[in-house]
Amino acid sequence: MTWTLSRAEAPRFEALDESPSTNTELAARAADGTEPDFSVIVTRNQTAGRGRLGRTWVAPPGQTLAVSVLLRPVLPGGEPLELSHFGWLPLIAGLAMATAVKSVIEPARVGLKWPNDVQVDGLKVSGILAELFPASGAVIIGAGLNLSIAEADLPTPTSTSLELAGAHLLGDELADAVLAAYLAALRSLSSGFVKLGADPEGSGIHDLVSESCSTLGQQVRVQLPGGDDLYGTATSIDRAGRLVVRSSADGQETAVAAGDVTHVRVVS
């Protein structure tokens, strides 16, 4: 397919017939520092994808979208972002994907489960994996999106695909339109965040993520890194992008880090 709409959203856009992992492919190409900011690699047949917590992400050929985007964020004065700022980029990517899904599905049905899983009617349709390369200050944002997986082939009972959810486009037209919408939103949100000093409140990113986050107000179970579970109510997202949970046991509030999405899992 030609990816006409999506190609217009990136300075360098490459579509692969097949790839073990678009994140790995893009990381190899970006290693020498010459790959431009917002370079994109996409495939509809990823054979060895990775999800959060080291899980394998396997999908039927042609029925999903795997896309990786290279970000080289630099503050207006030329200074690199502080490490604490990078924690917002996966949340921004989740917000961008939620925006894209809303462009093909009734928006009220779409939710953003903290930190960056996109759901339709409470079922997961997309997930994000961000990888930071501290030496260069680059970040690769990988996203997987279920386009047309049949119900019998879904990876989990809590998953869905855009076509199953009644997207108003189909096939190649759906893939190109939703990817173009994601890239446009990701560029706008991430560049706005960086241009305003990576200030989550001043840039409006904190409010946008909070408004879209379906986890807030829900009873949740947080699986902590040490293996313990925290049960409580998700009350807010703090300035660092962490989910604040009020314990059902003692009412104490705990902030769960969003920057490293491999350490916690939140289940509504």
Number of C-alpha atoms within 10 A of each C-alpha: 9 9 18 12 16 20 18 13 20 20 12 15 17 15 17 13 13 15 20 15 23 30 26 18 14 23 20 11 12 18 12 9 11 8 18 14 18 23 21 28 23 28 23 24 23 26 18 15 22 22 19 17 13 9 10 12 15 16 23 17 15 19 18 24 23 24 25 27 28 23 21 19 23 18 16 12 8 8 10 16 17 12 11 11 19 23 20 25 25 28 26 24 29 31 29 25 30 28 24 22 28 19 16 20 19 14 14 9 14 23 27 27 25 27 30 27 25 29 23 24 13 17 20 22 25 27 22 25 23 24 17 16 12 9 6 13 16 23 23 26 25 28 28 26 26 26 26 24 21 14 13 8 13 16 14 11 11 11 18 27 24 25 20 13 18 12 18 12 16 15 12 13 13 18 25 20 20 25 24 21 22 25 24 18 21 24 19 13 20 20 17 18 25 19 15 15 17 25 18 22 13 13 19 14 22 21 14 15 23 19 12 19 25 19 23 22 14 14 19 22 19 21 17 14 11 8 9 9 15 18 18 23 21 26 17 18 24 16 13 19 28 19 25 19 27 21 18 14 9 8 11 10 16 15 17 23 19 24 21 18 20 15 15 21 19 20 14 17
